[in-house]
């Protein structure tokens, strides 16, 4: 049976998400700010949880109702048959976003919805579900906008960008879904070498390696919906088949031979973090210590993927030093004839200091931080 679903993503990545959904067989795709609505059978939504690279959540809509006061919010949430969605002994959590007139504090909204859920379940079963904000069996997502509240269930139960491979980190890590958006927007086909010469904790290089290997980023994770009373048996069967299909896809791709993916940084702690994270992700990376301003050409010419340092990472007075770094990096990259480069920067100084005119730009948000992805052909 076809129904409506909603996938969220980092702001600016909506066109990429829409393209991914189309590739999965989703229909009626409508991209908006921070996500895309789509229609399809439940199998399409489950495949989306496993295989989407740029998604943060895949949501199953439950209800929409007016919510301009605490009373309306509680009343609307109370009309949902929560006792059919939550099994005895299961834990819940509510995550709210947005605002409506009279409802401007997300924590208050979460508490009111939680109260309604607990009252419904206790009134119909005699027992109340416990709240577990860290790892709930069922995560209810609420969004307020224009005087209305939308309630949904999160199929995965946690952010899909939490891949599970980040065992070590460095300052200002890049969220996995945003890194995947950079890889996909770069236009790299995953068949020629790629290199991140300012790798930090390795997220860009790892996402590139997963893409090149045709590995579904979340194929190994257990989804929350596999524990839901209404759908557990059906979802477990469907997901078992989907995981087998995705593993077969990766096996076929590996048999074709994978291009080298390189990751380097001048910081030895970053090199160590990248090696640890690559091991956790079970991807092959060539990781080494080197200064990005001495970057060497790839053979054959390939794709550079960079998230360059920006002002918030530096102490006061570092702007001149940062612009000098950008200029020196541009000089080094300009010498890499036949290569392509995708460079994410949150600095207004980057493009002029870098000294190369990009063929295209894309606006992306790293959380609340606006950034620009610059695409180059050298």
Helices and strands as residue ranges (DSSP letters): E 3-9, H 14-24, E 27-32, E 35-40, H 42-51, E 55-66, H 70-78, H 82-85, E 91-98, H 106-125, E 130-131, E 138-145, E 148-154, H 176-185, E 194-196, H 203-212, G 224-227, H 232-256, E 261-265, H 268-281, E 286-289, G 292-294, E 303-307, G 311-313, H 319-334, E 340-345, H 350-354, E 360-366, E 369-377
